[in-house]
Amino acid sequence: MSHVSASPGDNPFTSERNPRDEAPQFVLPLVVRIEKSAPPARTDALETAARAVLVLLGDERAHGDGAWAEAVRSWEDARIRKVVRRARGAEWRRAEALPGITMTGKAAEVRVFPPIPLDGWPKDLAKLQVSGTELDDPEPPVAADPVQPVLWLNPGLEMSAGKAMAQAGHAAQLAWWALSDTERAAWRDAGFALAVRTADPADWARLTGSGLPLVRDAGFTEIAPGSCTVVADHPALR
């Protein structure tokens, strides 16, 4: 797998111009299942999306001569874009028929697909809506387990669930790149256990200055370019 620095100075999610902008642009599609009668909780959807990205990155098809390896390399050589769309009913069944991996959380279902050219969406994914991913947590999430990785969301930003899912996926990916092969294997063996939580405002400055992997959004949707969105707090990186 191609390896990219996760330092803020070479962050593939930042809005700053860099050689990545000259490469053909690819996108990683994610589809979240949102049935009208039983939408998932917001935090469950965010955590499931982050785990879906990690499972794809660790899948043997994404490496070496695997079926998805060339697409993954092309994606990692350019901007690391992710787009979350929603589906239900027959839409979800058609999405599940395409090559990809479905992750389930407590109730959330998210399917991740191998990267595709920015203008090369399969018909059954292209017709899905990006908007309409407004999800809520029926109850406040419990405190994160300090021995597990935590993806800390910026408490000062308002993001739709779909946008936050993509940002959580970005943060998980930066953490993955920063780990050794042994640490990656341990995380994989633990089922990519993680939590997504909104940071306490009093802690956010400390987190962003900690040297932990930090996502700076390119600003294509919803928030200003260069916004710090998520800090990936993995125990192995502290």
Secondary structure, 3 states (H helix, E strand, C coil): CCCCCCCHHHCCCCCCCCHHHHCCCEEEEEEEECECCECCCHHHHHHHHHHHHHHHHHCHHHCCCCCCHHHHHHHHCCCCEEEEEEECHHHHHHHHCCCCEEEECCCCEEEECCCEECCCCCHHHHCCECCCCCCCCCCCCCCCCCCCCEEEECCCCCCCHHHHHHHHHHHHHHHHHHCCHHHHHHHHHCCCCCEEEECCHHHHHHHHCCCCCEEECCCCCCCCCCCEEEEEECHHHC
